[in-house]
Every structure is written in structure tokens, then in C-alpha cells.
Amino acid sequence: MASEFNHVNGLQLIARAHQLVNEGFKWHFRDKSVVTVWSAPNYCYRCGNVASIMNLGEDLNPKFTIFSAVPDDQRAVPGATGRRADYFL
């Protein structure tokens, strides 16, 4: 189904997000017509997943960079200022 959709619409790949993938990215079909990329390591500080970034070069072949969350003891927490950022106003 995805291959047909891609062909009809002149696409080679559907890249999607907003669905947790423990391995950072996941191909959904043998022909690699759909991929999910997840870029939030250790989602909600409890899932233990890795994350990835998909890079496309001039050859349009996706290459993935996998990364883990910063360990808890090395994570910097921004200080609370007591005021809301302007984008919430």
C-alpha cells in the first residue's frame, strides 16, 4: 500500500514521527518505503529508548545518527524564574 502511494505521488520515502520507537528509528516495510524517526531519548525520563536523527545527503540515502539520553547526574535543569516565557502569553 505505501509503495503504491509513493509511486502515485512521485515519492521515494515517507518519513514520519510522533510515535515512540525504542531503537530510534524503524523501517515499516521490506522495501523501506516508510520510516518512523524518534528523536527524544529516554522519553518522559522513563522509557529507556534511544533516539535518532535522519540525515539525507545529495544521494538521498538516509543515514541515521543514534544517541542516548544524558545520564541523570549530568543533566542540567534550567533554573526557575517564576515568570512565563513570552510564547505562553
BELLINQUI-V302210 format. One record per run of one state. SS is the DSSP state (H for helix, E for strand, - for the rest). FROM is the first residue (numbers start at 1). TO is the last residue. If there is no record, write none. Layout:
BEGIN
ss: {SS:SS}
from: {FROM:FROM}
to: {TO:TO}
END
This chain:
BEGIN
ss: {-:H:-:E:-:E:-:E:-:H:-:E:-:E:-:H:-:H:-}
from: {1:2:9:14:17:25:28:34:38:43:46:51:57:62:68:72:75:86:89}
to: {1:8:13:16:24:27:33:37:42:45:50:56:61:67:71:74:85:88:89}
END
